[in-house]
Amino acid sequence: STGVHTVAFVMSDGDNLQILQNDFMSSRHWSHPQRGSYPTSWSYSPAMAQLMPSMLAYVARTATANDSLTTGPSGVGYAYPQLYTPTSREIFAQATNQLMAEARMSVVNVIGVTPSEQSVAVIAAQPEVDGIIYFTFGVADQGYAGLHGNVAYTNGKPVVGLRSCLWGDGKSGDKVGVEGLIRDLHALPKDPSNPQSYSIIVNEMGNGWDSIRNASQILMEDGGFVRCERVVVLRLL
């Protein structure tokens, strides 16, 4: 669409199996009575296909058309692929691919301190992977958004840095509340040919799904924004 900025939201902490059994299922998150009213991607460990298949089956069965699952960082388990040897990185990527197929996922969230092609190339080469969202983990006040929406390609697949973090209630910076996020998004371009016109926002789980609902509602009322129906449309970037 012309004259719009496209926004997608993803929930954090899906790599944590203990959270997936507990807080993830609470009324603040997956069991929120209004879940499904706005598109949301939920990071979720593909290892649940083997470790807790009944819980994964429940999530799949109760998902709405506005819910999609992406892997927790960095795929099969919480890890920094940049620190692996080439052989270990290949094994990790193949295991991630296998479990993504079982969990029916197509987007990988990868975390790392220093983004590099080596940290994502082997994962991007896997057939189940359509795209990668990169979470930085280094400078504390940047949260996961140290790449500020940067887009690159490896093996023909997009690697997209998070634009901003819904994390706390800050009014400016990379970790902001709803008010700060809305202000920042309004300052960005609305040209579909410009990669800066697309934003993936991570909602830190401590904020609850209400943050995504509130931000989505304000953006739609303000006009000039469209919601990314599913994070799997990353290829459109």
CYANA upper distance limits for C-alpha pairs under 8 A (distance plus 0.5 A):
  1 SER  CA    192 PRO  CA      7.24
  2 THR  CA    190 LYS  CA      7.77
  2 THR  CA    191 ASP  CA      6.82
  2 THR  CA    192 PRO  CA      6.58
  3 GLY  CA    190 LYS  CA      5.48
  3 GLY  CA    191 ASP  CA      6.37
  3 GLY  CA    192 PRO  CA      8.00
  3 GLY  CA    224 GLY  CA      6.88
  4 VAL  CA    190 LYS  CA      5.01
  4 VAL  CA    191 ASP  CA      7.13
  4 VAL  CA    192 PRO  CA      7.77
  4 VAL  CA    197 SER  CA      8.01
  4 VAL  CA    224 GLY  CA      5.08
  4 VAL  CA    225 PHE  CA      5.43
  4 VAL  CA    226 VAL  CA      6.99
  5 HIS  CA    188 LEU  CA      8.16
  5 HIS  CA    189 PRO  CA      7.28
  5 HIS  CA    190 LYS  CA      5.13
  5 HIS  CA    191 ASP  CA      7.69
  5 HIS  CA    192 PRO  CA      8.03
  5 HIS  CA    197 SER  CA      5.42
  5 HIS  CA    198 TYR  CA      6.40
  5 HIS  CA    199 SER  CA      8.26
  5 HIS  CA    224 GLY  CA      6.88
  5 HIS  CA    225 PHE  CA      5.28
  5 HIS  CA    226 VAL  CA      6.78
  6 THR  CA    197 SER  CA      6.87
  6 THR  CA    198 TYR  CA      5.33
  6 THR  CA    199 SER  CA      6.81
  6 THR  CA    225 PHE  CA      6.31
  6 THR  CA    226 VAL  CA      5.43
  6 THR  CA    227 ARG  CA      6.26
  6 THR  CA    228 CYS  CA      6.55
  7 VAL  CA    198 TYR  CA      6.50
  7 VAL  CA    199 SER  CA      5.39
  7 VAL  CA    200 ILE  CA      6.40
  7 VAL  CA    201 ILE  CA      7.85
  7 VAL  CA    225 PHE  CA      7.66
  7 VAL  CA    226 VAL  CA      6.87
  7 VAL  CA    227 ARG  CA      5.64
  7 VAL  CA    228 CYS  CA      6.11
  8 ALA  CA     39 PRO  CA      8.13
  8 ALA  CA     40 THR  CA      7.69
  8 ALA  CA     41 SER  CA      8.30
  8 ALA  CA    199 SER  CA      6.81
  8 ALA  CA    200 ILE  CA      5.28
  8 ALA  CA    201 ILE  CA      6.68
  8 ALA  CA    227 ARG  CA      6.51
  8 ALA  CA    228 CYS  CA      5.39
  8 ALA  CA    229 GLU  CA      8.07
  8 ALA  CA    230 ARG  CA      7.96
  8 ALA  CA    231 VAL  CA      6.89
  9 PHE  CA     39 PRO  CA      7.96
  9 PHE  CA     40 THR  CA      5.93
  9 PHE  CA     41 SER  CA      6.57
  9 PHE  CA    200 ILE  CA      6.26
  9 PHE  CA    201 ILE  CA      5.36
  9 PHE  CA    202 VAL  CA      6.32
  9 PHE  CA    203 ASN  CA      7.43
  9 PHE  CA    212 ILE  CA      7.49
  9 PHE  CA    231 VAL  CA      8.37
 10 VAL  CA     40 THR  CA      6.43
 10 VAL  CA     41 SER  CA      4.93
 10 VAL  CA     42 TRP  CA      6.04
 10 VAL  CA     43 SER  CA      7.21
 10 VAL  CA    200 ILE  CA      7.75
 10 VAL  CA    201 ILE  CA      6.76
 10 VAL  CA    202 VAL  CA      5.37
 10 VAL  CA    203 ASN  CA      6.61
 10 VAL  CA    231 VAL  CA      8.46
 11 MET  CA     40 THR  CA      8.00
 11 MET  CA     41 SER  CA      6.78
 11 MET  CA     42 TRP  CA      5.37
 11 MET  CA     43 SER  CA      6.23
 11 MET  CA    202 VAL  CA      6.21
 11 MET  CA    203 ASN  CA      5.41
 11 MET  CA    204 GLU  CA      6.78
 11 MET  CA    205 MET  CA      6.78
 12 SER  CA     42 TRP  CA      7.73
 12 SER  CA     43 SER  CA      6.39
 12 SER  CA     72 GLY  CA      8.16
 12 SER  CA    202 VAL  CA      6.83
 12 SER  CA    203 ASN  CA      6.52
 12 SER  CA    204 GLU  CA      5.65
 12 SER  CA    205 MET  CA      6.13
 13 ASP  CA     19 ILE  CA      8.03
 13 ASP  CA     43 SER  CA      7.19
 13 ASP  CA     44 TYR  CA      8.22
 13 ASP  CA     72 GLY  CA      7.23
 13 ASP  CA    204 GLU  CA      7.90
 13 ASP  CA    205 MET  CA      7.06
 14 GLY  CA     19 ILE  CA      8.00
 14 GLY  CA     20 LEU  CA      7.16
 14 GLY  CA     42 TRP  CA      7.61
 14 GLY  CA     43 SER  CA      4.91
 14 GLY  CA     44 TYR  CA      4.51
 14 GLY  CA     45 SER  CA      6.17
 14 GLY  CA     71 THR  CA      7.63
 14 GLY  CA     72 GLY  CA      5.14
 14 GLY  CA     73 PRO  CA      8.17
 15 ASP  CA     43 SER  CA      7.70
 15 ASP  CA     44 TYR  CA      6.51
 15 ASP  CA     45 SER  CA      5.52
 15 ASP  CA     71 THR  CA      7.90
 15 ASP  CA     72 GLY  CA      4.63
 15 ASP  CA     73 PRO  CA      6.44
 15 ASP  CA     74 SER  CA      8.33
 15 ASP  CA     77 GLY  CA      6.80
 15 ASP  CA     78 TYR  CA      6.38
 16 ASN  CA     20 LEU  CA      6.88
 16 ASN  CA     45 SER  CA      7.94
 16 ASN  CA     72 GLY  CA      8.34
 16 ASN  CA     78 TYR  CA      8.41
 17 LEU  CA     21 GLN  CA      6.96
 17 LEU  CA     45 SER  CA      7.77
 17 LEU  CA     48 MET  CA      8.39
 18 GLN  CA     22 ASN  CA      6.92
 19 ILE  CA     23 ASP  CA      5.84
 19 ILE  CA     24 PHE  CA      6.19
 20 LEU  CA     24 PHE  CA      5.42
 20 LEU  CA     25 MET  CA      7.26
 20 LEU  CA     44 TYR  CA      8.10
 21 GLN  CA     25 MET  CA      7.16
 21 GLN  CA     55 MET  CA      8.38
 22 ASN  CA     26 SER  CA      7.32
 23 ASP  CA     28 ARG  CA      8.32
 23 ASP  CA     29 HIS  CA      7.88
 24 PHE  CA     28 ARG  CA      8.37
 24 PHE  CA     29 HIS  CA      6.09
 24 PHE  CA     30 TRP  CA      6.44
 25 MET  CA     29 HIS  CA      6.79
 25 MET  CA     30 TRP  CA      5.63
 25 MET  CA     31 SER  CA      6.26
 26 SER  CA     30 TRP  CA      6.77
 26 SER  CA     31 SER  CA      5.91
 26 SER  CA     32 HIS  CA      7.67
 27 SER  CA     31 SER  CA      4.81
 27 SER  CA     32 HIS  CA      4.71
 27 SER  CA     33 PRO  CA      7.48
 28 ARG  CA     32 HIS  CA      5.85
 28 ARG  CA    208 GLY  CA      5.71
 28 ARG  CA    209 TRP  CA      6.49
 28 ARG  CA    210 ASP  CA      7.84
 29 HIS  CA     35 ARG  CA      8.29
 29 HIS  CA    208 GLY  CA      6.34
 29 HIS  CA    209 TRP  CA      5.71
 30 TRP  CA     35 ARG  CA      7.32
 31 SER  CA     35 ARG  CA      7.61
 32 HIS  CA    209 TRP  CA      7.89
 35 ARG  CA    209 TRP  CA      8.36
 36 GLY  CA     40 THR  CA      8.22
 36 GLY  CA     63 ALA  CA      8.31
 36 GLY  CA     64 THR  CA      6.02
 36 GLY  CA     65 ALA  CA      7.60
 36 GLY  CA     66 ASN  CA      5.68
 36 GLY  CA     67 ASP  CA      6.88
 37 SER  CA     66 ASN  CA      7.66
 37 SER  CA    213 ARG  CA      8.37
 38 TYR  CA     66 ASN  CA      6.75
 38 TYR  CA    212 ILE  CA      8.41
 38 TYR  CA    213 ARG  CA      6.94
 38 TYR  CA    216 SER  CA      7.42
 39 PRO  CA     66 ASN  CA      4.78
 39 PRO  CA     67 ASP  CA      6.43
 39 PRO  CA    227 ARG  CA      7.48
 39 PRO  CA    228 CYS  CA      7.53
 39 PRO  CA    229 GLU  CA      6.04
 39 PRO  CA    230 ARG  CA      7.20
 40 THR  CA     66 ASN  CA      6.72
 40 THR  CA     67 ASP  CA      5.74
 40 THR  CA     68 SER  CA      7.05
 40 THR  CA    212 ILE  CA      8.32
 40 THR  CA    229 GLU  CA      8.40
 40 THR  CA    230 ARG  CA      7.72
 41 SER  CA     67 ASP  CA      6.34
 41 SER  CA     68 SER  CA      5.22
 41 SER  CA     69 LEU  CA      6.09
 41 SER  CA     70 THR  CA      7.09
 41 SER  CA    230 ARG  CA      7.32
 41 SER  CA    231 VAL  CA      6.78
 42 TRP  CA     67 ASP  CA      7.72
 42 TRP  CA     68 SER  CA      6.62
 42 TRP  CA     69 LEU  CA      5.39
 42 TRP  CA     70 THR  CA      6.57
 43 SER  CA     69 LEU  CA      6.24
 43 SER  CA     70 THR  CA      5.22
 43 SER  CA     71 THR  CA      5.67
 43 SER  CA     72 GLY  CA      5.37
 43 SER  CA    109 ASN  CA      8.11
 44 TYR  CA     69 LEU  CA      6.63
 44 TYR  CA     70 THR  CA      6.47
 44 TYR  CA     71 THR  CA      5.50
 44 TYR  CA     72 GLY  CA      5.48
 45 SER  CA     71 THR  CA      5.77
 45 SER  CA     72 GLY  CA      5.46
 45 SER  CA     75 GLY  CA      7.42
 45 SER  CA     76 VAL  CA      7.07
 45 SER  CA     77 GLY  CA      7.45
 46 PRO  CA     71 THR  CA      6.44
 46 PRO  CA     72 GLY  CA      8.08
 46 PRO  CA     75 GLY  CA      7.41
 46 PRO  CA     76 VAL  CA      6.46
 46 PRO  CA     96 THR  CA      7.96
 46 PRO  CA     99 LEU  CA      5.86
 46 PRO  CA    100 MET  CA      6.06
 46 PRO  CA    102 GLU  CA      8.16
 46 PRO  CA    103 ALA  CA      6.15
 46 PRO  CA    105 MET  CA      8.23
 47 ALA  CA     51 LEU  CA      6.58
 47 ALA  CA     52 MET  CA      8.47
 47 ALA  CA     76 VAL  CA      6.15
 47 ALA  CA     77 GLY  CA      7.77
 47 ALA  CA     99 LEU  CA      6.62
 48 MET  CA     52 MET  CA      5.26
 48 MET  CA     53 PRO  CA      6.22
 48 MET  CA     55 MET  CA      7.98
 48 MET  CA     56 LEU  CA      6.59
 48 MET  CA    103 ALA  CA      8.34
 49 ALA  CA     53 PRO  CA      5.17
 49 ALA  CA     56 LEU  CA      6.83
 49 ALA  CA     99 LEU  CA      7.18
 49 ALA  CA    102 GLU  CA      6.69
 49 ALA  CA    103 ALA  CA      6.23
 50 GLN  CA     99 LEU  CA      8.43
 52 MET  CA     56 LEU  CA      7.11
 53 PRO  CA     57 ALA  CA      6.52
 54 SER  CA     58 TYR  CA      6.70
 55 MET  CA     59 VAL  CA      6.78
 56 LEU  CA     60 ALA  CA      6.65
 56 LEU  CA    103 ALA  CA      8.12
 57 ALA  CA     61 ARG  CA      6.49
 58 TYR  CA     62 THR  CA      6.59
 59 VAL  CA     63 ALA  CA      6.40
 63 ALA  CA     67 ASP  CA      6.21
 63 ALA  CA     68 SER  CA      8.14
 66 ASN  CA    229 GLU  CA      7.08
 66 ASN  CA    230 ARG  CA      7.63
 67 ASP  CA    230 ARG  CA      7.93
 68 SER  CA    230 ARG  CA      6.82
 68 SER  CA    231 VAL  CA      7.83
 69 LEU  CA    105 MET  CA      6.78
 70 THR  CA    105 MET  CA      6.41
 70 THR  CA    106 SER  CA      7.36
 70 THR  CA    107 VAL  CA      5.70
 70 THR  CA    108 VAL  CA      6.40
 70 THR  CA    109 ASN  CA      7.36
 71 THR  CA     75 GLY  CA      5.77
 71 THR  CA     76 VAL  CA      8.14
 71 THR  CA    100 MET  CA      8.14
 71 THR  CA    105 MET  CA      7.58
 71 THR  CA    107 VAL  CA      7.09
 71 THR  CA    108 VAL  CA      5.52
 71 THR  CA    109 ASN  CA      6.17
 72 GLY  CA     76 VAL  CA      8.22
 72 GLY  CA     77 GLY  CA      7.66
 72 GLY  CA     78 TYR  CA      7.65
 72 GLY  CA    108 VAL  CA      7.73
 72 GLY  CA    109 ASN  CA      6.25
 72 GLY  CA    110 VAL  CA      8.21
 73 PRO  CA     77 GLY  CA      7.22
 73 PRO  CA     78 TYR  CA      5.87
 73 PRO  CA     79 ALA  CA      7.37
 73 PRO  CA    108 VAL  CA      7.66
 73 PRO  CA    109 ASN  CA      5.21
 73 PRO  CA    110 VAL  CA      5.14
 73 PRO  CA    111 ILE  CA      6.01
 73 PRO  CA    135 PHE  CA      8.31
 74 SER  CA     78 TYR  CA      5.86
 74 SER  CA     79 ALA  CA      6.04
 74 SER  CA     80 TYR  CA      7.42
 74 SER  CA     81 PRO  CA      7.90
 74 SER  CA    108 VAL  CA      7.36
 74 SER  CA    109 ASN  CA      6.04
 74 SER  CA    110 VAL  CA      4.67
 74 SER  CA    111 ILE  CA      6.30
 75 GLY  CA     93 ALA  CA      8.28
 75 GLY  CA     96 THR  CA      5.77
 75 GLY  CA    108 VAL  CA      6.48
 75 GLY  CA    109 ASN  CA      7.16
 75 GLY  CA    110 VAL  CA      7.48
 76 VAL  CA     92 PHE  CA      7.77
 76 VAL  CA     95 ALA  CA      7.02
 76 VAL  CA     96 THR  CA      5.12
 76 VAL  CA     99 LEU  CA      7.47
 79 ALA  CA    111 ILE  CA      7.73
 80 TYR  CA     84 TYR  CA      7.90
 80 TYR  CA    110 VAL  CA      8.18
 80 TYR  CA    111 ILE  CA      6.53
 80 TYR  CA    112 GLY  CA      5.81
 80 TYR  CA    113 VAL  CA      8.48
 80 TYR  CA    119 SER  CA      8.17
 81 PRO  CA     89 ARG  CA      6.65
 81 PRO  CA    110 VAL  CA      8.45
 81 PRO  CA    111 ILE  CA      8.43
 81 PRO  CA    112 GLY  CA      7.86
 81 PRO  CA    119 SER  CA      5.52
 81 PRO  CA    120 VAL  CA      7.88
 82 GLN  CA    112 GLY  CA      7.39
 82 GLN  CA    114 THR  CA      8.36
 82 GLN  CA    115 PRO  CA      8.33
 82 GLN  CA    116 SER  CA      7.67
 82 GLN  CA    118 GLN  CA      6.79
 82 GLN  CA    119 SER  CA      4.71
 82 GLN  CA    120 VAL  CA      8.40
 83 LEU  CA    119 SER  CA      8.40
 84 TYR  CA     88 SER  CA      6.17
 84 TYR  CA     89 ARG  CA      5.88
 85 THR  CA     89 ARG  CA      6.48
 86 PRO  CA     90 GLU  CA      6.75
 87 THR  CA     91 ILE  CA      6.91
 88 SER  CA     92 PHE  CA      6.59
 89 ARG  CA     93 ALA  CA      6.59
 89 ARG  CA    122 VAL  CA      7.66
 90 GLU  CA     94 GLN  CA      6.68
 90 GLU  CA    122 VAL  CA      6.79
 90 GLU  CA    123 ILE  CA      8.34
 91 ILE  CA     95 ALA  CA      6.70
 92 PHE  CA     96 THR  CA      6.66
 93 ALA  CA     97 ASN  CA      6.65
 93 ALA  CA    122 VAL  CA      6.83
 93 ALA  CA    123 ILE  CA      5.45
 93 ALA  CA    126 GLN  CA      7.62
 94 GLN  CA     98 GLN  CA      6.76
 94 GLN  CA    123 ILE  CA      8.26
 94 GLN  CA    126 GLN  CA      7.56
 95 ALA  CA     99 LEU  CA      6.84
 96 THR  CA    100 MET  CA      6.48
 96 THR  CA    123 ILE  CA      8.46
 97 ASN  CA    101 ALA  CA      6.78
 97 ASN  CA    123 ILE  CA      8.41
 97 ASN  CA    126 GLN  CA      6.57
 97 ASN  CA    127 PRO  CA      7.74
 97 ASN  CA    128 GLU  CA      6.30
 97 ASN  CA    129 VAL  CA      7.77
 98 GLN  CA    102 GLU  CA      7.06
 99 LEU  CA    103 ALA  CA      6.55
100 MET  CA    104 ARG  CA      6.12
100 MET  CA    105 MET  CA      5.46
100 MET  CA    106 SER  CA      7.35
100 MET  CA    128 GLU  CA      7.20
101 ALA  CA    105 MET  CA      6.90
101 ALA  CA    128 GLU  CA      6.87
105 MET  CA    128 GLU  CA      7.92
105 MET  CA    129 VAL  CA      8.42
106 SER  CA    128 GLU  CA      6.10
106 SER  CA    129 VAL  CA      5.36
106 SER  CA    130 ASP  CA      5.87
106 SER  CA    131 GLY  CA      7.69
106 SER  CA    232 VAL  CA      7.19
107 VAL  CA    129 VAL  CA      6.14
107 VAL  CA    130 ASP  CA      6.20
107 VAL  CA    131 GLY  CA      5.63
107 VAL  CA    132 ILE  CA      6.18
107 VAL  CA    133 ILE  CA      7.94
107 VAL  CA    231 VAL  CA      8.14
107 VAL  CA    232 VAL  CA      6.77
108 VAL  CA    129 VAL  CA      7.33
108 VAL  CA    131 GLY  CA      7.06
108 VAL  CA    132 ILE  CA      5.35
108 VAL  CA    133 ILE  CA      6.77
109 ASN  CA    132 ILE  CA      6.24
109 ASN  CA    133 ILE  CA      5.24
109 ASN  CA    134 TYR  CA      6.39
109 ASN  CA    135 PHE  CA      7.43
110 VAL  CA    120 VAL  CA      8.00
110 VAL  CA    132 ILE  CA      7.35
110 VAL  CA    133 ILE  CA      6.73
110 VAL  CA    134 TYR  CA      5.51
110 VAL  CA    135 PHE  CA      6.42
111 ILE  CA    134 TYR  CA      6.40
111 ILE  CA    135 PHE  CA      5.04
111 ILE  CA    136 THR  CA      6.16
111 ILE  CA    137 PHE  CA      7.17
112 GLY  CA    119 SER  CA      8.36
112 GLY  CA    134 TYR  CA      8.28
112 GLY  CA    135 PHE  CA      7.09
112 GLY  CA    136 THR  CA      5.78
112 GLY  CA    137 PHE  CA      6.18
112 GLY  CA    138 GLY  CA      8.47
113 VAL  CA    136 THR  CA      6.07
113 VAL  CA    137 PHE  CA      5.33
113 VAL  CA    138 GLY  CA      5.65
114 THR  CA    136 THR  CA      7.89
114 THR  CA    138 GLY  CA      8.48
115 PRO  CA    119 SER  CA      7.40
115 PRO  CA    136 THR  CA      7.81
116 SER  CA    120 VAL  CA      7.60
117 GLU  CA    121 ALA  CA      6.09
117 GLU  CA    154 THR  CA      7.78
118 GLN  CA    122 VAL  CA      7.88
120 VAL  CA    124 ALA  CA      6.48
120 VAL  CA    132 ILE  CA      8.39
120 VAL  CA    154 THR  CA      8.25
121 ALA  CA    125 ALA  CA      6.73
121 ALA  CA    154 THR  CA      6.41
121 ALA  CA    155 ASN  CA      7.24
122 VAL  CA    126 GLN  CA      7.42
123 ILE  CA    129 VAL  CA      7.88
124 ALA  CA    129 VAL  CA      6.50
124 ALA  CA    130 ASP  CA      8.06
124 ALA  CA    131 GLY  CA      7.34
124 ALA  CA    132 ILE  CA      7.67
124 ALA  CA    154 THR  CA      7.19
124 ALA  CA    155 ASN  CA      6.75
124 ALA  CA    157 LYS  CA      6.98
125 ALA  CA    129 VAL  CA      7.89
125 ALA  CA    155 ASN  CA      6.41
130 ASP  CA    157 LYS  CA      6.87
130 ASP  CA    158 PRO  CA      8.32
130 ASP  CA    232 VAL  CA      7.58
130 ASP  CA    234 LEU  CA      8.23
130 ASP  CA    235 ARG  CA      7.70
131 GLY  CA    157 LYS  CA      5.92
131 GLY  CA    158 PRO  CA      5.64
131 GLY  CA    159 VAL  CA      6.61
131 GLY  CA    232 VAL  CA      7.91
131 GLY  CA    234 LEU  CA      6.86
131 GLY  CA    235 ARG  CA      7.48
132 ILE  CA    157 LYS  CA      8.21
132 ILE  CA    158 PRO  CA      6.78
132 ILE  CA    159 VAL  CA      5.18
132 ILE  CA    160 VAL  CA      6.77
133 ILE  CA    159 VAL  CA      6.28
133 ILE  CA    160 VAL  CA      5.42
133 ILE  CA    161 GLY  CA      6.34
133 ILE  CA    162 LEU  CA      7.35
134 TYR  CA    147 LEU  CA      8.42
134 TYR  CA    159 VAL  CA      7.20
134 TYR  CA    160 VAL  CA      6.44
134 TYR  CA    161 GLY  CA      5.27
134 TYR  CA    162 LEU  CA      6.91
135 PHE  CA    144 TYR  CA      5.27
135 PHE  CA    145 ALA  CA      6.90
135 PHE  CA    146 GLY  CA      8.22
135 PHE  CA    161 GLY  CA      7.15
135 PHE  CA    162 LEU  CA      6.98
136 THR  CA    143 GLY  CA      7.74
136 THR  CA    144 TYR  CA      5.06
136 THR  CA    145 ALA  CA      6.51
136 THR  CA    146 GLY  CA      6.02
136 THR  CA    147 LEU  CA      7.57
137 PHE  CA    143 GLY  CA      7.19
137 PHE  CA    144 TYR  CA      6.18
137 PHE  CA    146 GLY  CA      8.31
138 GLY  CA    142 GLN  CA      8.31
138 GLY  CA    143 GLY  CA      8.22
139 VAL  CA    143 GLY  CA      7.49
139 VAL  CA    146 GLY  CA      8.21
141 ASP  CA    173 GLY  CA      8.17
141 ASP  CA    174 ASP  CA      7.27
141 ASP  CA    175 LYS  CA      7.24
142 GLN  CA    146 GLY  CA      5.94
142 GLN  CA    173 GLY  CA      7.94
142 GLN  CA    174 ASP  CA      5.49
142 GLN  CA    175 LYS  CA      6.87
143 GLY  CA    165 CYS  CA      7.11
143 GLY  CA    174 ASP  CA      7.20
143 GLY  CA    175 LYS  CA      6.70
144 TYR  CA    162 LEU  CA      7.39
144 TYR  CA    164 SER  CA      8.10
144 TYR  CA    165 CYS  CA      7.22
144 TYR  CA    202 VAL  CA      8.34
145 ALA  CA    149 GLY  CA      8.08
145 ALA  CA    161 GLY  CA      7.24
145 ALA  CA    162 LEU  CA      5.36
145 ALA  CA    163 ARG  CA      6.12
145 ALA  CA    164 SER  CA      5.67
145 ALA  CA    165 CYS  CA      6.83
145 ALA  CA    174 ASP  CA      6.83
146 GLY  CA    161 GLY  CA      8.10
146 GLY  CA    162 LEU  CA      8.02
146 GLY  CA    174 ASP  CA      8.32
147 LEU  CA    161 GLY  CA      5.48
147 LEU  CA    162 LEU  CA      6.95
147 LEU  CA    163 ARG  CA      7.56
148 HIS  CA    161 GLY  CA      6.56
148 HIS  CA    162 LEU  CA      6.34
148 HIS  CA    163 ARG  CA      4.79
148 HIS  CA    164 SER  CA      7.08
149 GLY  CA    160 VAL  CA      6.74
149 GLY  CA    161 GLY  CA      5.01
149 GLY  CA    162 LEU  CA      5.54
149 GLY  CA    163 ARG  CA      4.62
149 GLY  CA    164 SER  CA      8.31
149 GLY  CA    196 GLN  CA      7.52
149 GLY  CA    198 TYR  CA      8.27
149 GLY  CA    199 SER  CA      6.74
149 GLY  CA    200 ILE  CA      7.68
150 ASN  CA    160 VAL  CA      6.43
150 ASN  CA    161 GLY  CA      5.64
150 ASN  CA    162 LEU  CA      8.24
150 ASN  CA    163 ARG  CA      8.30
150 ASN  CA    195 PRO  CA      8.44
150 ASN  CA    196 GLN  CA      8.41
151 VAL  CA    158 PRO  CA      7.23
151 VAL  CA    159 VAL  CA      6.27
151 VAL  CA    160 VAL  CA      5.11
151 VAL  CA    161 GLY  CA      6.89
151 VAL  CA    195 PRO  CA      7.55
152 ALA  CA    158 PRO  CA      6.31
152 ALA  CA    159 VAL  CA      5.70
152 ALA  CA    160 VAL  CA      7.08
153 TYR  CA    157 LYS  CA      5.73
153 TYR  CA    158 PRO  CA      5.01
153 TYR  CA    159 VAL  CA      6.15
154 THR  CA    158 PRO  CA      7.15
154 THR  CA    159 VAL  CA      7.70
157 LYS  CA    235 ARG  CA      7.63
158 PRO  CA    234 LEU  CA      7.39
158 PRO  CA    235 ARG  CA      6.95
158 PRO  CA    237 LEU  CA      7.89
161 GLY  CA    200 ILE  CA      8.16
162 LEU  CA    199 SER  CA      7.60
162 LEU  CA    200 ILE  CA      5.75
162 LEU  CA    201 ILE  CA      6.38
162 LEU  CA    202 VAL  CA      7.34
163 ARG  CA    174 ASP  CA      8.44
163 ARG  CA    199 SER  CA      6.03
163 ARG  CA    200 ILE  CA      6.11
163 ARG  CA    201 ILE  CA      6.25
164 SER  CA    174 ASP  CA      5.68
164 SER  CA    175 LYS  CA      7.02
164 SER  CA    176 VAL  CA      8.17
164 SER  CA    181 LEU  CA      8.06
164 SER  CA    200 ILE  CA      7.88
164 SER  CA    201 ILE  CA      5.74
164 SER  CA    202 VAL  CA      7.14
165 CYS  CA    174 ASP  CA      6.42
165 CYS  CA    175 LYS  CA      5.30
165 CYS  CA    176 VAL  CA      6.72
165 CYS  CA    201 ILE  CA      6.30
165 CYS  CA    202 VAL  CA      5.51
165 CYS  CA    203 ASN  CA      6.46
165 CYS  CA    204 GLU  CA      7.49
166 LEU  CA    175 LYS  CA      6.46
166 LEU  CA    176 VAL  CA      5.77
166 LEU  CA    177 GLY  CA      5.96
166 LEU  CA    178 VAL  CA      7.35
166 LEU  CA    181 LEU  CA      7.74
166 LEU  CA    201 ILE  CA      7.51
166 LEU  CA    202 VAL  CA      6.58
166 LEU  CA    203 ASN  CA      5.12
166 LEU  CA    204 GLU  CA      6.55
166 LEU  CA    207 ASN  CA      7.91
166 LEU  CA    211 SER  CA      7.84
167 TRP  CA    175 LYS  CA      5.61
167 TRP  CA    176 VAL  CA      6.02
167 TRP  CA    177 GLY  CA      6.64
167 TRP  CA    203 ASN  CA      6.94
167 TRP  CA    204 GLU  CA      5.87
167 TRP  CA    206 GLY  CA      8.15
167 TRP  CA    207 ASN  CA      7.03
168 GLY  CA    175 LYS  CA      7.34
168 GLY  CA    176 VAL  CA      6.53
168 GLY  CA    177 GLY  CA      6.04
168 GLY  CA    207 ASN  CA      7.25
169 ASP  CA    175 LYS  CA      8.40
169 ASP  CA    176 VAL  CA      5.89
169 ASP  CA    177 GLY  CA      4.29
169 ASP  CA    178 VAL  CA      7.67
169 ASP  CA    180 GLY  CA      8.34
170 GLY  CA    175 LYS  CA      6.85
170 GLY  CA    176 VAL  CA      4.68
170 GLY  CA    177 GLY  CA      5.71
170 GLY  CA    180 GLY  CA      6.98
171 LYS  CA    176 VAL  CA      6.11
171 LYS  CA    177 GLY  CA      6.91
171 LYS  CA    179 GLU  CA      6.99
171 LYS  CA    180 GLY  CA      4.71
171 LYS  CA    181 LEU  CA      8.21
172 SER  CA    176 VAL  CA      6.44
172 SER  CA    180 GLY  CA      6.00
172 SER  CA    181 LEU  CA      8.36
172 SER  CA    184 ASP  CA      8.39
176 VAL  CA    180 GLY  CA      5.85
176 VAL  CA    181 LEU  CA      6.45
177 GLY  CA    181 LEU  CA      6.68
177 GLY  CA    211 SER  CA      8.34
178 VAL  CA    182 ILE  CA      6.66
178 VAL  CA    211 SER  CA      6.97
178 VAL  CA    214 ASN  CA      7.71
178 VAL  CA    215 ALA  CA      6.14
179 GLU  CA    183 ARG  CA      6.90
180 GLY  CA    184 ASP  CA      6.73
181 LEU  CA    185 LEU  CA      6.61
181 LEU  CA    215 ALA  CA      8.35
182 ILE  CA    186 HIS  CA      6.72
182 ILE  CA    215 ALA  CA      7.50
182 ILE  CA    218 ILE  CA      8.31
182 ILE  CA    219 LEU  CA      7.64
183 ARG  CA    187 ALA  CA      7.21
184 ASP  CA    188 LEU  CA      7.47
188 LEU  CA    196 GLN  CA      7.36
188 LEU  CA    197 SER  CA      7.06
189 PRO  CA    194 ASN  CA      8.08
189 PRO  CA    196 GLN  CA      6.83
189 PRO  CA    197 SER  CA      5.65
190 LYS  CA    194 ASN  CA      8.33
190 LYS  CA    197 SER  CA      5.62
190 LYS  CA    224 GLY  CA      8.03
191 ASP  CA    197 SER  CA      6.29
192 PRO  CA    197 SER  CA      6.64
192 PRO  CA    198 TYR  CA      8.44
193 SER  CA    197 SER  CA      8.33
194 ASN  CA    198 TYR  CA      8.46
195 PRO  CA    237 LEU  CA      7.06
198 TYR  CA    237 LEU  CA      8.07
203 ASN  CA    207 ASN  CA      7.42
203 ASN  CA    208 GLY  CA      8.31
203 ASN  CA    209 TRP  CA      8.34
203 ASN  CA    211 SER  CA      7.87
203 ASN  CA    212 ILE  CA      7.58
204 GLU  CA    208 GLY  CA      8.11
205 MET  CA    209 TRP  CA      8.10
207 ASN  CA    211 SER  CA      6.76
208 GLY  CA    212 ILE  CA      8.49
209 TRP  CA    213 ARG  CA      6.96
210 ASP  CA    214 ASN  CA      6.43
211 SER  CA    215 ALA  CA      6.54
212 ILE  CA    216 SER  CA      6.42
213 ARG  CA    217 GLN  CA      6.58
214 ASN  CA    218 ILE  CA      6.81
215 ALA  CA    219 LEU  CA      6.68
216 SER  CA    220 MET  CA      6.70
216 SER  CA    227 ARG  CA      8.13
217 GLN  CA    221 GLU  CA      6.71
218 ILE  CA    222 ASP  CA      6.54
219 LEU  CA    223 GLY  CA      6.80
219 LEU  CA    224 GLY  CA      8.31
219 LEU  CA    225 PHE  CA      6.63
220 MET  CA    224 GLY  CA      8.17
220 MET  CA    225 PHE  CA      6.79
220 MET  CA    226 VAL  CA      7.65
228 CYS  CA    233 VAL  CA      8.12
229 GLU  CA    233 VAL  CA      8.42
